[in-house]
Amino acid sequence: MKRLIGLGLVVAGLGYPFAVHFGMAHFAPWQFGLLLGGLWLARALTQPHNPGGRWMALVALAFCALLALVDDPALLRWYPVLISAFMLALFGTSLTFGMPVA
């Protein structure tokens, strides 16, 4: 089951730009916020011992809640920036504490 959820998360991550491009004309931004929040919640529940996983999931869930509450399409374009910031933080911690990625 964890592999299936992991595969779904990978597919969702790769398809995100296409989904936003298509969905901007057909769906409201709050719906994207709920969908992304559900994906991050699934990730947090399937990988509880992942280094940095809790704080990344909490920040992402807070962003998704903000997206759902504000309902602004411009926030959808900030999601990739959030993911890039997570990757930068992960790289920075690897310089200080060793290899955090298992």
N, C-alpha and C positions, 0 to 999 in steps of 0.2 A: 504494500500500500504506500509506503514511504517513497519507493521508486516511482510509482505512478504520480504522486503529488509532485515529486522533484522534476519529473519530465514535464508535467503541466506548467510548473513554474518557469522552466527553461523556454518552453514554447511561448508562454505569455511574455517573457522578457524579450524574446526575439521579435515577436509580433506586435510589441507595444507601439512603435512608430506608425505602423500600418493601421492599427486599431484606432489610434488617435486621429489620424488623417481621415479615415472613413467615418469614425464615430462623431467627429465634430459637427457633421451635418445631420446625424441621425439620433444622437443621444445627448443628454445633459451632462455637464461636468460632474455633478454630484453622483451620477451613476458610475462614472469612472472612479470616483473616490471610494465608493462602496466596493467596487470590484477589486481595486488595488489594495484596499484595506483587508479584504478577505484573503487575497493572495499572500500578503505579508503575515497575516495571522496564521495561515496554513504553514508558512515557512517557519514561523516562530514555534509552532507546536510540533513540527516534525524534526526540528534540529535544535533541541533545547540546550545542548552542551557545546554549540558552536561558539568559538571565541568571538566576542563582540556581537554576537547574534542578538542578545537581549536589547542592548542599547540601540542597535541599528533598527530592530523591529519596532521599538518604542518610538523612535524618531519618525520612522516611515509611517507608522499608524497615526501619529499626531499630524503629519502632513496630509495623510488621506482624510482624516477627520476635518482638517481645515479646508481641504478641497471640497468635501461634501457640504460643509456649512456655508462657505463663501459662494460656491457655485460660479466660479470665475474661470472661463476657458483659458486665460493666460497662465493659470497655475499648472495646467497640464504640461506646459512647456518647461516648467521648472523641475519636473520629476526627474528627467535625465541628469540635471545638475545635481540633484540630491544623491543619485546613485554614484555619480562621479566623485562627489565629496566623500561618500562612504569608501570608495576605492582608494582615495587619497589618504584617508584616515587609517585604513587597513595597511597601506604601504608604510605610512609613518610609524605605526606601532611595530611593524616588522623590523624597522631600523633600530628601534629602542629595545624591544623585548625578544627578538628572535623571530622565527617563523610562526606566526599565529594561525596560518591557514593549514588545516589538517587534510 
